[in-house]
Amino acid sequence: MFQFYHRLTDTASNDEGVDDFVSSQATDMESSLSTLTLGKSFTGDITLQTFNSWLIDSQYCCLQGEGLQAACDYLVHAFDVSTTDEMSSIDWATIFAALWEETEAQDHPRKVIMGLPKIVLHPNCVRLCQKGSPITVTIKNIIQDLQALYAFRMYAFPPLVHAFRRVVLSVPEAENLQIADFFIEFARTPPSLKVEFELEAAMAYRLESELPSRSYEYYYGKRENYGHA
């Protein structure tokens, strides 16, 4: 956003009218991105179309930093109160790909990883999944990356399995995501805790003994046996 602003102002530095216009546009964009970063203000009258427009106008830069979690929080809320029909499956494929790209850039923030399955596998989104469609391919790729991830971050496993169960039981189009392959692979090689996460979990248990409100579930959500069940 700031590169965009400086590039245009450098080009039009001798034109006061253009400078004023560029400054106004940059201010409007910065205001929009600040609203997105705040996150909770999205739960009002912001439509999915407006959300998508903000992403496009910022070239998805508004997902950087705290904007990623803010966007995820907004989508979780928006999907529960509206449908995905406002935009095409291609739009959703682009949004999900941008979310995952920024998630990887931020080294898979814990809270984002735990909430992402609820978004990309929301029934309203899975209903858009036709064989070979862009959104189907994108969601399948994210699922595969999450599968690889939970070997090192077990807290990613229960939310993913919970989202699987939800759509398999309620959305016929879930068949196009080939979720059965996930369960076959799970049966062959069940996920197991890596040393790194065992150390993190041990510290969580130790902290809980000192501060009962800071339990394992407080940091990591459901335990892995919930996903197994």
C-alpha positions as CSV (number, residue, x, y, z in Angstrom):
1,M,0.0,0.0,0.0
2,F,2.7,2.5,0.9
3,Q,4.8,1.5,-2.2
4,F,1.7,2.2,-4.2
5,Y,1.3,5.6,-2.6
6,H,4.9,6.7,-3.0
7,R,5.2,5.4,-6.6
8,L,2.2,7.5,-7.7
9,T,3.2,10.6,-5.7
10,D,6.8,10.5,-7.1
11,T,5.3,10.3,-10.7
12,A,3.0,13.2,-10.1
13,S,5.1,15.3,-7.7
14,N,4.7,18.4,-9.9
15,D,0.9,18.2,-10.3
16,E,-0.9,19.5,-7.2
17,G,-4.2,18.2,-8.4
18,V,-3.0,14.7,-8.9
19,D,-1.1,14.8,-5.6
20,D,-4.3,15.7,-3.8
21,F,-6.2,12.9,-5.6
22,V,-3.5,10.3,-4.8
23,S,-3.3,11.4,-1.2
24,S,-7.0,11.1,-0.9
25,Q,-7.0,7.6,-2.4
26,A,-4.2,6.5,-0.2
27,T,-6.0,7.8,2.9
28,D,-9.2,6.0,2.0
29,M,-7.3,2.7,1.4
30,E,-5.4,3.1,4.7
31,S,-8.6,3.6,6.5
32,S,-10.1,0.5,4.9
33,L,-7.1,-1.6,5.8
34,S,-7.1,-0.3,9.3
35,T,-10.8,-1.4,9.6
36,L,-9.8,-4.8,8.4
37,T,-6.9,-5.1,10.8
38,L,-9.3,-4.3,13.7
39,G,-11.2,-7.3,12.6
40,K,-14.2,-7.2,15.0
41,S,-15.6,-4.1,13.3
42,F,-16.2,-6.4,10.3
43,T,-19.0,-8.2,12.1
44,G,-21.4,-5.4,11.3
45,D,-22.6,-4.4,7.9
46,I,-19.6,-5.4,5.8
47,T,-20.7,-7.7,3.0
48,L,-18.6,-10.4,1.5
49,Q,-18.4,-8.4,-1.7
50,T,-17.0,-5.4,0.2
51,F,-14.5,-7.7,2.0
52,N,-13.4,-9.1,-1.4
53,S,-13.0,-5.6,-2.9
54,W,-10.8,-4.5,0.0
55,L,-8.6,-7.5,-0.6
56,I,-8.3,-6.8,-4.3
57,D,-7.8,-3.1,-3.8
58,S,-4.9,-3.7,-1.4
59,Q,-3.5,-6.5,-3.6
60,Y,-4.0,-8.7,-0.6
61,C,-1.5,-6.8,1.4
62,C,-4.1,-6.2,4.1
63,L,-3.8,-9.8,5.0
64,Q,-0.3,-9.2,6.3
65,G,0.4,-9.1,10.1
66,E,-2.8,-9.0,12.2
67,G,-4.9,-8.6,9.1
68,L,-4.7,-12.4,8.5
69,Q,-6.4,-13.3,11.8
70,A,-8.9,-10.4,11.4
71,A,-9.8,-11.8,7.9
72,C,-10.3,-15.3,9.3
73,D,-12.4,-14.0,12.2
74,Y,-14.6,-12.1,9.8
75,L,-15.1,-15.1,7.4
76,V,-16.1,-17.4,10.3
77,H,-18.8,-15.0,11.3
78,A,-19.9,-14.1,7.8
79,F,-20.3,-17.7,6.7
80,D,-22.6,-18.3,9.6
81,V,-24.9,-15.4,8.8
82,S,-24.8,-15.3,4.9
83,T,-24.2,-17.5,1.9
84,T,-21.2,-17.7,-0.4
85,D,-23.4,-17.1,-3.5
86,E,-22.5,-13.4,-3.6
87,M,-19.2,-14.4,-5.3
88,S,-18.1,-17.0,-7.8
89,S,-16.2,-20.1,-6.9
90,I,-13.2,-18.6,-8.6
91,D,-13.3,-15.6,-6.3
92,W,-13.4,-17.9,-3.3
93,A,-10.5,-20.0,-4.7
94,T,-8.4,-16.8,-5.0
95,I,-9.3,-15.7,-1.4
96,F,-8.5,-19.1,0.1
97,A,-5.2,-19.3,-1.8
98,A,-4.2,-15.8,-0.5
99,L,-5.2,-16.8,3.0
100,W,-3.0,-19.9,2.9
101,E,-0.1,-18.1,1.2
102,E,-0.1,-15.5,4.0
103,T,-0.4,-18.3,6.6
104,E,2.7,-19.9,5.3
105,A,4.5,-16.5,5.1
106,Q,3.7,-16.0,8.8
107,D,5.0,-19.5,9.7
108,H,1.5,-21.0,10.3
109,P,0.2,-19.0,13.3
110,R,-1.5,-21.3,15.8
111,K,-4.8,-19.5,16.0
112,V,-5.1,-19.3,12.2
113,I,-4.2,-22.9,11.7
114,M,-6.9,-24.0,14.2
115,G,-9.5,-21.8,12.6
116,L,-8.8,-22.3,8.9
117,P,-10.6,-25.7,8.5
118,K,-13.8,-24.0,9.8
119,I,-13.5,-21.6,6.9
120,V,-12.3,-23.6,3.8
121,L,-14.5,-26.6,4.8
122,H,-17.5,-24.5,5.8
123,P,-20.7,-26.2,4.3
124,N,-21.5,-23.0,2.3
125,C,-18.1,-23.2,0.6
126,V,-18.0,-27.0,0.1
127,R,-21.4,-26.7,-1.7
128,L,-19.5,-24.8,-4.4
129,C,-17.1,-27.6,-5.0
130,Q,-17.5,-29.3,-8.4
131,K,-15.1,-31.8,-9.8
132,G,-12.0,-30.0,-11.1
133,S,-13.2,-26.5,-10.3
134,P,-10.7,-23.9,-9.0
135,I,-12.2,-23.8,-5.5
136,T,-12.1,-27.6,-5.3
137,V,-8.4,-27.7,-6.3
138,T,-7.5,-25.0,-3.9
139,I,-9.3,-26.5,-0.9
140,K,-7.7,-29.9,-1.6
141,N,-4.3,-28.4,-1.7
142,I,-4.8,-26.6,1.6
143,I,-6.1,-29.9,3.1
144,Q,-2.9,-31.7,2.0
145,D,-0.7,-28.9,3.4
146,L,-2.6,-29.1,6.7
147,Q,-2.1,-32.9,6.8
148,A,1.6,-32.4,6.5
149,L,1.5,-29.7,9.1
150,Y,-0.2,-31.6,11.9
151,A,2.7,-34.0,12.2
152,F,4.6,-31.2,13.8
153,R,1.7,-29.2,15.2
154,M,-0.8,-31.6,16.6
155,Y,-3.3,-28.9,17.5
156,A,-4.0,-28.6,13.7
157,F,-5.5,-32.2,13.7
158,P,-8.7,-32.0,15.8
159,P,-10.1,-28.9,14.0
160,L,-9.5,-30.5,10.6
161,V,-11.1,-33.8,11.4
162,H,-14.1,-32.0,13.0
163,A,-14.6,-29.9,9.8
164,F,-14.4,-33.1,7.8
165,R,-17.1,-34.8,9.8
166,R,-19.3,-31.8,9.5
167,V,-19.3,-31.6,5.7
168,V,-19.2,-35.3,5.0
169,L,-22.5,-35.7,7.0
170,S,-24.2,-32.7,5.5
171,V,-22.9,-31.7,2.1
172,P,-23.0,-34.1,-0.9
173,E,-20.4,-32.1,-2.8
174,A,-17.8,-33.0,-0.1
175,E,-17.3,-36.2,-2.2
176,N,-15.5,-34.0,-4.8
177,L,-12.8,-33.2,-2.2
178,Q,-11.9,-36.9,-1.9
179,I,-11.9,-36.7,1.8
180,A,-11.9,-40.6,1.9
181,D,-8.3,-40.5,0.9
182,F,-7.5,-38.6,4.1
183,F,-9.1,-41.3,6.3
184,I,-7.3,-44.0,4.3
185,E,-3.9,-42.3,4.9
186,F,-4.8,-41.7,8.5
187,A,-5.5,-45.4,9.0
188,R,-2.2,-46.3,7.4
189,T,-0.1,-43.8,9.3
190,P,-1.9,-42.2,12.3
191,P,-0.3,-38.8,13.3
192,S,2.0,-39.0,16.3
193,L,3.4,-36.3,18.5
194,K,6.8,-35.0,17.5
195,V,9.4,-34.1,20.2
196,E,9.0,-30.4,19.6
197,F,5.3,-30.4,20.3
198,E,5.7,-32.8,23.3
199,L,7.9,-30.2,24.9
200,E,5.3,-27.4,24.2
201,A,2.5,-29.6,25.6
202,A,4.6,-30.4,28.7
203,M,5.1,-26.7,29.3
204,A,1.3,-26.2,29.0
205,Y,0.6,-28.8,31.6
206,R,3.2,-27.3,33.9
207,L,1.7,-23.9,33.5
208,E,-1.8,-25.2,34.2
209,S,-0.6,-26.5,37.5
210,E,0.4,-22.9,38.4
211,L,-2.5,-21.1,36.6
212,P,-5.5,-23.4,36.2
213,S,-7.1,-21.0,33.7
214,R,-4.2,-21.5,31.3
215,S,-4.9,-25.1,30.5
216,Y,-3.8,-27.2,27.5
217,E,-7.2,-26.5,25.8
218,Y,-6.7,-22.7,26.4
219,Y,-3.6,-22.8,24.1
220,Y,-4.2,-25.7,21.7
221,G,-7.9,-26.4,21.7
222,K,-9.2,-30.0,21.7
223,R,-6.6,-32.8,22.4
224,E,-5.5,-35.1,19.7
225,N,-7.7,-38.0,21.0
226,Y,-10.7,-35.9,20.1
227,G,-9.5,-36.0,16.4
228,H,-9.0,-39.8,16.7
229,A,-12.5,-40.3,18.1
